[in-house]
Amino acid sequence: MPRIALGIEYAGHAYCGWQKQQDCIGVQQHLEGCLSKIACEPIEVFCAGRTDRGVHAIGQVVHFDTSVNRPDDAWVRGTNSHLPSGIRVLWSREVDEAFHARFSATSRRYRYVILNRRIHSAVFADLQTWVPHPLNLALMHEAAQALLGEQDFTSFRAAECQAKHPVRCVTEVSVHGDGVHAFVDIEANAFLHHMVRNLVGSLLMIGRGERPVTWIAELLLAKDRKLAAPTAAAAGLYLTHVRYPEAYAFPQLDLSYLWRGAE
């Protein structure tokens, strides 16, 4: 049976998250339904990382097995012709049976986008988080460096997180801006439930001068979610990359349209 990998993009504010839900339709249900029409058989997809309600994806990767052979263009253009406007298949590749969208991934990268000005956006309200107060991005960046390396992220883990343990390895983190937006970019081998949004919530308190630059390091040592800041809004969060071994040679997407300064 052919195994197919797809690159997926979606606007999270239009759906109740990635995963199938009983009370509303998630991205997974839309995608499986449309792929099933192209395959003329039921399709079940597996993703690299589940995203919550309101969280966006630019570089989500999924895979599925099918008994039919279709050209890549059918999986891309054909599926897109059935999908709602907030979800798009960007590319398709046949992969070997050892590939798994989640377990073959070596790292995931997220970007959190903050509109840092006095007035909220009338156009992009669902695509970024609004912070009207001035932020000290240099202090936020300095504080964020405490996140690097393999550590226990209990203080930034949602209570409903189902991960077997709280240890994750952050390989890169930065806070920077373009004069209007602030960006938090973070890459790790994997993430806990709400981990990025919880981290951003605490970094914002440092940026507003409400906590010292050493606070992130203190929270990591404390291993207590109740001591950290409230969870930042979902609207600003984007899954931008999922990394795999070079042998898979998946397309490298141009993300320059994701605000300014995107890699």
Secondary structure in CASP SS format (residue, H / E / C, confidence):
PFRMAT SS
TARGET T0000
AUTHOR 0000-0000-0000
METHOD secondary structure of the structure
MODEL  1
M C 1.00
P C 1.00
R E 1.00
I E 1.00
A E 1.00
L E 1.00
G E 1.00
I E 1.00
E E 1.00
Y E 1.00
A C 1.00
G H 1.00
H H 1.00
A H 1.00
Y C 1.00
C C 1.00
G C 1.00
W C 1.00
Q C 1.00
K C 1.00
Q C 1.00
Q C 1.00
D C 1.00
C C 1.00
I C 1.00
G C 1.00
V H 1.00
Q H 1.00
Q H 1.00
H H 1.00
L H 1.00
E H 1.00
G H 1.00
C H 1.00
L H 1.00
S H 1.00
K H 1.00
I H 1.00
A H 1.00
C C 1.00
E C 1.00
P C 1.00
I C 1.00
E C 1.00
V C 1.00
F E 1.00
C E 1.00
A C 1.00
G C 1.00
R C 1.00
T C 1.00
D C 1.00
R C 1.00
G C 1.00
V C 1.00
H E 1.00
A E 1.00
I E 1.00
G E 1.00
Q E 1.00
V E 1.00
V E 1.00
H E 1.00
F E 1.00
D E 1.00
T C 1.00
S C 1.00
V C 1.00
N C 1.00
R C 1.00
P C 1.00
D H 1.00
D H 1.00
A H 1.00
W H 1.00
V H 1.00
R H 1.00
G H 1.00
T H 1.00
N H 1.00
S C 1.00
H C 1.00
L C 1.00
P C 1.00
S C 1.00
G C 1.00
I E 1.00
R E 1.00
V E 1.00
L E 1.00
W E 1.00
S E 1.00
R E 1.00
E E 1.00
V E 1.00
D C 1.00
E C 1.00
A C 1.00
F C 1.00
H C 1.00
A C 1.00
R C 1.00
F C 1.00
S C 1.00
A C 1.00
T C 1.00
S E 1.00
R E 1.00
R E 1.00
Y E 1.00
R E 1.00
Y E 1.00
V E 1.00
I E 1.00
L E 1.00
N C 1.00
R C 1.00
R C 1.00
I C 1.00
H C 1.00
S C 1.00
A C 1.00
V C 1.00
F C 1.00
A C 1.00
D C 1.00
L C 1.00
Q C 1.00
T E 1.00
W E 1.00
V C 1.00
P C 1.00
H C 1.00
P C 1.00
L C 1.00
N C 1.00
L H 1.00
A H 1.00
L H 1.00
M H 1.00
H H 1.00
E H 1.00
A H 1.00
A H 1.00
Q H 1.00
A H 1.00
L H 1.00
L C 1.00
G E 1.00
E E 1.00
Q E 1.00
D E 1.00
F C 1.00
T H 1.00
S H 1.00
F H 1.00
R C 1.00
A C 1.00
A C 1.00
E C 1.00
C C 1.00
Q C 1.00
A C 1.00
K C 1.00
H C 1.00
P C 1.00
V E 1.00
R E 1.00
C E 1.00
V E 1.00
T E 1.00
E E 1.00
V E 1.00
S E 1.00
V E 1.00
H E 1.00
G E 1.00
D C 1.00
G C 1.00
V C 1.00
H E 1.00
A E 1.00
F E 1.00
V E 1.00
D E 1.00
I E 1.00
E E 1.00
A E 1.00
N C 1.00
A C 1.00
F C 1.00
L C 1.00
H C 1.00
H C 1.00
M H 1.00
V H 1.00
R H 1.00
N H 1.00
L H 1.00
V H 1.00
G H 1.00
S H 1.00
L H 1.00
L H 1.00
M H 1.00
I H 1.00
G H 1.00
R C 1.00
G C 1.00
E C 1.00
R C 1.00
P C 1.00
V C 1.00
T C 1.00
W H 1.00
I H 1.00
A H 1.00
E H 1.00
L H 1.00
L H 1.00
L H 1.00
A H 1.00
K C 1.00
D C 1.00
R H 1.00
K H 1.00
L H 1.00
A C 1.00
A C 1.00
P C 1.00
T C 1.00
A C 1.00
A C 1.00
A H 1.00
A H 1.00
G H 1.00
L E 1.00
Y E 1.00
L E 1.00
T E 1.00
H E 1.00
V E 1.00
R E 1.00
Y C 1.00
P C 1.00
E H 1.00
A H 1.00
Y H 1.00
A C 1.00
F C 1.00
P C 1.00
Q C 1.00
L C 1.00
D C 1.00
L C 1.00
S C 1.00
Y C 1.00
L C 1.00
W C 1.00
R C 1.00
G C 1.00
A C 1.00
E C 1.00
END
